C-alpha cells in the first residue's frame, strides 16, 4: 500500500532540482522590493535575490545604454 503512495508523484514526471536560495538567482517581484544598496528600483534591469543570514537580499543589474535606448521606442 505504501508503494502506491510513493509511485503517485512519479506519474507527472520528474521534479526539477531545487534552486539553491543561498546563491543569487533571477527574481521577478510583483511588489517593489528593497535593494541591498538602498537604490531605487530601475524600470529595466534584472532583479536578483538570495537568502542570506535569515532574510532575503535583492540587487539589480545596472541599466545599460542599449536597455535605455530600447525603452525609448
Jmol script that loads the backbone (N, CA, C; Angstrom):
load data "model"
ATOM      1  N   UNK A   1       0.813  -1.184   0.000  1.00  0.00           N
ATOM      2  CA  UNK A   1       0.000   0.000   0.000  1.00  0.00           C
ATOM      3  C   UNK A   1       0.862   1.257   0.000  1.00  0.00           C
ATOM      4  N   UNK A   2       1.930   1.283   0.767  1.00  0.00           N
ATOM      5  CA  UNK A   2       2.797   2.463   0.749  1.00  0.00           C
ATOM      6  C   UNK A   2       3.494   2.616  -0.589  1.00  0.00           C
ATOM      7  N   UNK A   3       3.685   1.532  -1.299  1.00  0.00           N
ATOM      8  CA  UNK A   3       4.310   1.634  -2.615  1.00  0.00           C
ATOM      9  C   UNK A   3       3.415   2.405  -3.574  1.00  0.00           C
ATOM     10  N   UNK A   4       2.122   2.276  -3.435  1.00  0.00           N
ATOM     11  CA  UNK A   4       1.205   3.034  -4.286  1.00  0.00           C
ATOM     12  C   UNK A   4       1.330   4.529  -4.032  1.00  0.00           C
ATOM     13  N   UNK A   5       1.467   4.919  -2.764  1.00  0.00           N
ATOM     14  CA  UNK A   5       1.620   6.332  -2.437  1.00  0.00           C
ATOM     15  C   UNK A   5       2.946   6.889  -2.953  1.00  0.00           C
ATOM     16  N   UNK A   6       3.997   6.089  -2.906  1.00  0.00           N
ATOM     17  CA  UNK A   6       5.300   6.547  -3.369  1.00  0.00           C
ATOM     18  C   UNK A   6       5.344   6.673  -4.885  1.00  0.00           C
ATOM     19  N   UNK A   7       4.582   5.882  -5.598  1.00  0.00           N
ATOM     20  CA  UNK A   7       4.589   5.912  -7.055  1.00  0.00           C
ATOM     21  C   UNK A   7       3.735   7.048  -7.601  1.00  0.00           C
ATOM     22  N   UNK A   8       2.782   7.541  -6.835  1.00  0.00           N
ATOM     23  CA  UNK A   8       1.858   8.563  -7.328  1.00  0.00           C
ATOM     24  C   UNK A   8       2.547   9.825  -7.846  1.00  0.00           C
ATOM     25  N   UNK A   9       3.508  10.443  -7.125  1.00  0.00           N
ATOM     26  CA  UNK A   9       4.134  11.668  -7.652  1.00  0.00           C
ATOM     27  C   UNK A   9       4.911  11.444  -8.951  1.00  0.00           C
ATOM     28  N   UNK A  10       5.390  10.245  -9.173  1.00  0.00           N
ATOM     29  CA  UNK A  10       6.157   9.970 -10.387  1.00  0.00           C
ATOM     30  C   UNK A  10       5.288   9.907 -11.628  1.00  0.00           C
ATOM     31  N   UNK A  11       3.980   9.888 -11.474  1.00  0.00           N
ATOM     32  CA  UNK A  11       3.085   9.862 -12.629  1.00  0.00           C
ATOM     33  C   UNK A  11       3.186  11.133 -13.459  1.00  0.00           C
ATOM     34  N   UNK A  12       3.548  12.222 -12.840  1.00  0.00           N
ATOM     35  CA  UNK A  12       3.577  13.516 -13.520  1.00  0.00           C
ATOM     36  C   UNK A  12       4.974  13.919 -13.971  1.00  0.00           C
ATOM     37  N   UNK A  13       5.923  13.036 -13.981  1.00  0.00           N
ATOM     38  CA  UNK A  13       7.273  13.325 -14.452  1.00  0.00           C
ATOM     39  C   UNK A  13       8.207  13.670 -13.299  1.00  0.00           C
ATOM     40  N   UNK A  14       9.465  13.795 -13.663  1.00  0.00           N
ATOM     41  CA  UNK A  14      10.485  14.081 -12.660  1.00  0.00           C
ATOM     42  C   UNK A  14      10.366  15.528 -12.197  1.00  0.00           C
ATOM     43  N   UNK A  15      10.664  15.740 -10.946  1.00  0.00           N
ATOM     44  CA  UNK A  15      10.642  17.095 -10.389  1.00  0.00           C
ATOM     45  C   UNK A  15      11.940  17.797 -10.732  1.00  0.00           C
ATOM     46  N   UNK A  16      11.859  19.090 -10.921  1.00  0.00           N
ATOM     47  CA  UNK A  16      13.059  19.882 -11.183  1.00  0.00           C
ATOM     48  C   UNK A  16      13.883  19.982  -9.904  1.00  0.00           C
ATOM     49  N   UNK A  17      15.181  20.120 -10.083  1.00  0.00           N
ATOM     50  CA  UNK A  17      16.056  20.275  -8.924  1.00  0.00           C
ATOM     51  C   UNK A  17      15.736  21.589  -8.214  1.00  0.00           C
ATOM     52  N   UNK A  18      15.804  21.581  -6.922  1.00  0.00           N
ATOM     53  CA  UNK A  18      15.509  22.778  -6.137  1.00  0.00           C
ATOM     54  C   UNK A  18      16.582  23.839  -6.365  1.00  0.00           C
ATOM     55  N   UNK A  19      16.175  25.095  -6.398  1.00  0.00           N
ATOM     56  CA  UNK A  19      17.104  26.198  -6.556  1.00  0.00           C
ATOM     57  C   UNK A  19      17.813  26.446  -5.238  1.00  0.00           C
ATOM     58  N   UNK A  20      19.128  26.595  -5.291  1.00  0.00           N
ATOM     59  CA  UNK A  20      19.884  26.917  -4.085  1.00  0.00           C
ATOM     60  C   UNK A  20      19.656  28.386  -3.779  1.00  0.00           C
ATOM     61  N   UNK A  21      18.878  28.687  -2.751  1.00  0.00           N
ATOM     62  CA  UNK A  21      18.476  30.056  -2.463  1.00  0.00           C
ATOM     63  C   UNK A  21      19.594  30.867  -1.820  1.00  0.00           C
ATOM     64  N   UNK A  22      20.719  30.234  -1.463  1.00  0.00           N
ATOM     65  CA  UNK A  22      21.829  30.994  -0.907  1.00  0.00           C
ATOM     66  C   UNK A  22      22.673  31.634  -2.001  1.00  0.00           C
ATOM     67  N   UNK A  23      22.454  31.260  -3.244  1.00  0.00           N
ATOM     68  CA  UNK A  23      23.140  31.865  -4.387  1.00  0.00           C
ATOM     69  C   UNK A  23      22.210  32.869  -5.049  1.00  0.00           C
ATOM     70  N   UNK A  24      22.776  33.879  -5.701  1.00  0.00           N
ATOM     71  CA  UNK A  24      21.957  34.861  -6.409  1.00  0.00           C
ATOM     72  C   UNK A  24      21.223  34.177  -7.546  1.00  0.00           C
ATOM     73  N   UNK A  25      19.927  34.393  -7.655  1.00  0.00           N
ATOM     74  CA  UNK A  25      19.131  33.847  -8.747  1.00  0.00           C
ATOM     75  C   UNK A  25      18.113  34.898  -9.181  1.00  0.00           C
ATOM     76  N   UNK A  26      17.668  34.809 -10.445  1.00  0.00           N
ATOM     77  CA  UNK A  26      16.742  35.791 -11.005  1.00  0.00           C
ATOM     78  C   UNK A  26      15.418  35.763 -10.259  1.00  0.00           C
ATOM     79  N   UNK A  27      14.819  36.940 -10.132  1.00  0.00           N
ATOM     80  CA  UNK A  27      13.556  37.059  -9.407  1.00  0.00           C
ATOM     81  C   UNK A  27      12.708  38.123 -10.091  1.00  0.00           C
ATOM     82  N   UNK A  28      11.442  37.869 -10.252  1.00  0.00           N
ATOM     83  CA  UNK A  28      10.506  38.825 -10.837  1.00  0.00           C
ATOM     84  C   UNK A  28       9.448  39.168  -9.791  1.00  0.00           C
ATOM     85  N   UNK A  29       9.701  40.214  -8.995  1.00  0.00           N
ATOM     86  CA  UNK A  29       8.759  40.538  -7.917  1.00  0.00           C
ATOM     87  C   UNK A  29       7.489  41.202  -8.434  1.00  0.00           C
ATOM     88  N   UNK A  30       6.405  40.970  -7.737  1.00  0.00           N
ATOM     89  CA  UNK A  30       5.134  41.628  -8.053  1.00  0.00           C
ATOM     90  C   UNK A  30       5.091  42.993  -7.370  1.00  0.00           C
ATOM     91  N   UNK A  31       5.543  43.029  -6.126  1.00  0.00           N
ATOM     92  CA  UNK A  31       5.579  44.276  -5.354  1.00  0.00           C
ATOM     93  C   UNK A  31       7.005  44.820  -5.323  1.00  0.00           C
ATOM     94  N   UNK A  32       7.174  46.118  -5.106  1.00  0.00           N
ATOM     95  CA  UNK A  32       8.527  46.667  -5.007  1.00  0.00           C
ATOM     96  C   UNK A  32       9.302  46.036  -3.852  1.00  0.00           C
ATOM     97  N   UNK A  33      10.593  45.850  -4.063  1.00  0.00           N
ATOM     98  CA  UNK A  33      11.462  45.270  -3.045  1.00  0.00           C
ATOM     99  C   UNK A  33      12.538  46.284  -2.672  1.00  0.00           C
ATOM    100  N   UNK A  34      13.158  46.087  -1.529  1.00  0.00           N
ATOM    101  CA  UNK A  34      14.227  46.970  -1.079  1.00  0.00           C
ATOM    102  C   UNK A  34      15.571  46.384  -1.490  1.00  0.00           C
ATOM    103  N   UNK A  35      16.354  47.149  -2.241  1.00  0.00           N
ATOM    104  CA  UNK A  35      17.656  46.681  -2.712  1.00  0.00           C
ATOM    105  C   UNK A  35      18.693  46.814  -1.610  1.00  0.00           C
ATOM    106  N   UNK A  36      19.708  45.948  -1.635  1.00  0.00           N
ATOM    107  CA  UNK A  36      20.709  45.953  -0.566  1.00  0.00           C
ATOM    108  C   UNK A  36      21.541  47.226  -0.564  1.00  0.00           C
ATOM    109  N   UNK A  37      21.688  47.898  -1.713  1.00  0.00           N
ATOM    110  CA  UNK A  37      22.477  49.129  -1.750  1.00  0.00           C
ATOM    111  C   UNK A  37      21.624  50.371  -1.475  1.00  0.00           C
ATOM    112  N   UNK A  38      20.332  50.194  -1.251  1.00  0.00           N
ATOM    113  CA  UNK A  38      19.445  51.303  -0.930  1.00  0.00           C
ATOM    114  C   UNK A  38      18.991  52.120  -2.126  1.00  0.00           C
ATOM    115  N   UNK A  39      19.376  51.713  -3.335  1.00  0.00           N
ATOM    116  CA  UNK A  39      18.982  52.442  -4.540  1.00  0.00           C
ATOM    117  C   UNK A  39      17.510  52.197  -4.854  1.00  0.00           C
ATOM    118  N   UNK A  40      16.945  53.095  -5.660  1.00  0.00           N
ATOM    119  CA  UNK A  40      15.563  52.905  -6.101  1.00  0.00           C
ATOM    120  C   UNK A  40      15.531  51.897  -7.240  1.00  0.00           C
ATOM    121  N   UNK A  41      14.398  51.216  -7.385  1.00  0.00           N
ATOM    122  CA  UNK A  41      14.250  50.253  -8.469  1.00  0.00           C
ATOM    123  C   UNK A  41      14.236  50.975  -9.808  1.00  0.00           C
ATOM    124  N   UNK A  42      14.929  50.420 -10.756  1.00  0.00           N
ATOM    125  CA  UNK A  42      15.010  50.937 -12.108  1.00  0.00           C
ATOM    126  C   UNK A  42      13.921  50.251 -12.934  1.00  0.00           C
ATOM    127  N   UNK A  43      13.270  50.924 -13.888  1.00  0.00           N
ATOM    128  CA  UNK A  43      12.232  50.258 -14.673  1.00  0.00           C
ATOM    129  C   UNK A  43      12.756  49.082 -15.499  1.00  0.00           C
ATOM    130  N   UNK A  44      14.023  49.112 -15.837  1.00  0.00           N
ATOM    131  CA  UNK A  44      14.601  47.959 -16.537  1.00  0.00           C
ATOM    132  C   UNK A  44      15.792  47.468 -15.735  1.00  0.00           C
ATOM    133  N   UNK A  45      16.270  46.339 -16.067  1.00  0.00           N
ATOM    134  CA  UNK A  45      17.352  45.727 -15.307  1.00  0.00           C
ATOM    135  C   UNK A  45      16.814  44.557 -14.510  1.00  0.00           C
ATOM    136  N   UNK A  46      17.506  43.445 -14.589  1.00  0.00           N
ATOM    137  CA  UNK A  46      17.076  42.215 -13.928  1.00  0.00           C
ATOM    138  C   UNK A  46      17.284  42.307 -12.421  1.00  0.00           C
ATOM    139  N   UNK A  47      16.307  41.858 -11.650  1.00  0.00           N
ATOM    140  CA  UNK A  47      16.418  41.811 -10.189  1.00  0.00           C
ATOM    141  C   UNK A  47      16.873  40.406  -9.790  1.00  0.00           C
ATOM    142  N   UNK A  48      17.813  40.360  -8.859  1.00  0.00           N
ATOM    143  CA  UNK A  48      18.369  39.116  -8.351  1.00  0.00           C
ATOM    144  C   UNK A  48      18.109  39.056  -6.855  1.00  0.00           C
ATOM    145  N   UNK A  49      17.958  37.840  -6.312  1.00  0.00           N
ATOM    146  CA  UNK A  49      17.778  37.706  -4.872  1.00  0.00           C
ATOM    147  C   UNK A  49      18.498  36.472  -4.364  1.00  0.00           C
ATOM    148  N   UNK A  50      18.768  36.490  -3.047  1.00  0.00           N
ATOM    149  CA  UNK A  50      19.336  35.334  -2.344  1.00  0.00           C
ATOM    150  C   UNK A  50      18.873  35.385  -0.895  1.00  0.00           C
ATOM    151  N   UNK A  51      18.904  34.251  -0.241  1.00  0.00           N
ATOM    152  CA  UNK A  51      18.559  34.153   1.172  1.00  0.00           C
ATOM    153  C   UNK A  51      19.856  34.146   1.954  1.00  0.00           C
ATOM    154  N   UNK A  52      20.083  35.200   2.740  1.00  0.00           N
ATOM    155  CA  UNK A  52      21.358  35.357   3.431  1.00  0.00           C
ATOM    156  C   UNK A  52      21.103  35.812   4.869  1.00  0.00           C
ATOM    157  N   UNK A  53      21.663  35.091   5.815  1.00  0.00           N
ATOM    158  CA  UNK A  53      21.537  35.399   7.248  1.00  0.00           C
ATOM    159  C   UNK A  53      20.087  35.584   7.688  1.00  0.00           C
ATOM    160  N   UNK A  54      19.220  34.708   7.207  1.00  0.00           N
ATOM    161  CA  UNK A  54      17.833  34.681   7.665  1.00  0.00           C
ATOM    162  C   UNK A  54      16.890  35.649   6.982  1.00  0.00           C
ATOM    163  N   UNK A  55      17.321  36.328   5.927  1.00  0.00           N
ATOM    164  CA  UNK A  55      16.412  37.237   5.219  1.00  0.00           C
ATOM    165  C   UNK A  55      16.786  37.296   3.734  1.00  0.00           C
ATOM    166  N   UNK A  56      15.827  37.724   2.934  1.00  0.00           N
ATOM    167  CA  UNK A  56      16.044  37.857   1.501  1.00  0.00           C
ATOM    168  C   UNK A  56      16.789  39.148   1.216  1.00  0.00           C
ATOM    169  N   UNK A  57      17.782  39.078   0.322  1.00  0.00           N
ATOM    170  CA  UNK A  57      18.508  40.247  -0.160  1.00  0.00           C
ATOM    171  C   UNK A  57      18.238  40.383  -1.650  1.00  0.00           C
ATOM    172  N   UNK A  58      18.068  41.619  -2.107  1.00  0.00           N
ATOM    173  CA  UNK A  58      17.782  41.883  -3.512  1.00  0.00           C
ATOM    174  C   UNK A  58      18.813  42.840  -4.077  1.00  0.00           C
ATOM    175  N   UNK A  59      19.204  42.623  -5.332  1.00  0.00           N
ATOM    176  CA  UNK A  59      20.056  43.566  -6.046  1.00  0.00           C
ATOM    177  C   UNK A  59      19.560  43.624  -7.488  1.00  0.00           C
ATOM    178  N   UNK A  60      19.975  44.665  -8.199  1.00  0.00           N
ATOM    179  CA  UNK A  60      19.507  44.841  -9.568  1.00  0.00           C
ATOM    180  C   UNK A  60      20.689  45.133 -10.469  1.00  0.00           C
ATOM    181  N   UNK A  61      20.650  44.524 -11.659  1.00  0.00           N
ATOM    182  CA  UNK A  61      21.665  44.822 -12.662  1.00  0.00           C
ATOM    183  C   UNK A  61      21.519  46.270 -13.096  1.00  0.00           C
ATOM    184  N   UNK A  62      22.624  46.963 -13.333  1.00  0.00           N
ATOM    185  CA  UNK A  62      22.500  48.335 -13.828  1.00  0.00           C
ATOM    186  C   UNK A  62      21.942  48.342 -15.250  1.00  0.00           C
ATOM    187  N   UNK A  63      21.253  49.409 -15.558  1.00  0.00           N
ATOM    188  CA  UNK A  63      20.694  49.555 -16.895  1.00  0.00           C
ATOM    189  C   UNK A  63      21.807  49.919 -17.865  1.00  0.00           C
ATOM    190  N   UNK A  64      21.911  49.207 -18.966  1.00  0.00           N
ATOM    191  CA  UNK A  64      22.913  49.516 -19.973  1.00  0.00           C
ATOM    192  C   UNK A  64      22.366  50.564 -20.933  1.00  0.00           C
ATOM    193  N   UNK A  65      23.241  51.152 -21.737  1.00  0.00           N
ATOM    194  CA  UNK A  65      22.826  52.141 -22.724  1.00  0.00           C
ATOM    195  C   UNK A  65      21.851  51.518 -23.724  1.00  0.00           C
ATOM    196  N   UNK A  66      22.083  50.258 -24.098  1.00  0.00           N
ATOM    197  CA  UNK A  66      21.180  49.567 -25.020  1.00  0.00           C
ATOM    198  C   UNK A  66      19.794  49.402 -24.398  1.00  0.00           C
ATOM    199  N   UNK A  67      19.743  49.092 -23.109  1.00  0.00           N
ATOM    200  CA  UNK A  67      18.457  48.962 -22.427  1.00  0.00           C
ATOM    201  C   UNK A  67      17.700  50.276 -22.412  1.00  0.00           C
ATOM    202  N   UNK A  68      18.430  51.361 -22.132  1.00  0.00           N
ATOM    203  CA  UNK A  68      17.812  52.676 -22.095  1.00  0.00           C
ATOM    204  C   UNK A  68      17.257  53.069 -23.464  1.00  0.00           C
ATOM    205  N   UNK A  69      18.041  52.860 -24.510  1.00  0.00           N
ATOM    206  CA  UNK A  69      17.606  53.196 -25.863  1.00  0.00           C
ATOM    207  C   UNK A  69      16.408  52.341 -26.288  1.00  0.00           C
ATOM    208  N   UNK A  70      16.385  51.094 -25.892  1.00  0.00           N
ATOM    209  CA  UNK A  70      15.276  50.208 -26.252  1.00  0.00           C
ATOM    210  C   UNK A  70      13.990  50.651 -25.573  1.00  0.00           C
ATOM    211  N   UNK A  71      14.087  51.216 -24.373  1.00  0.00           N
ATOM    212  CA  UNK A  71      12.919  51.685 -23.653  1.00  0.00           C
ATOM    213  C   UNK A  71      12.317  52.970 -24.267  1.00  0.00           C
ATOM    214  N   UNK A  72      13.123  53.702 -25.006  1.00  0.00           N
ATOM    215  CA  UNK A  72      12.674  54.967 -25.548  1.00  0.00           C
ATOM    216  C   UNK A  72      11.717  54.814 -26.734  1.00  0.00           C
ATOM    217  N   UNK A  73      11.718  53.650 -27.364  1.00  0.00           N
ATOM    218  CA  UNK A  73      10.884  53.467 -28.567  1.00  0.00           C
ATOM    219  C   UNK A  73       9.779  52.488 -28.343  1.00  0.00           C
TER     220      UNK A  73
END
end "model"
wireframe off; spacefill off
backbone 0.3
color backbone group
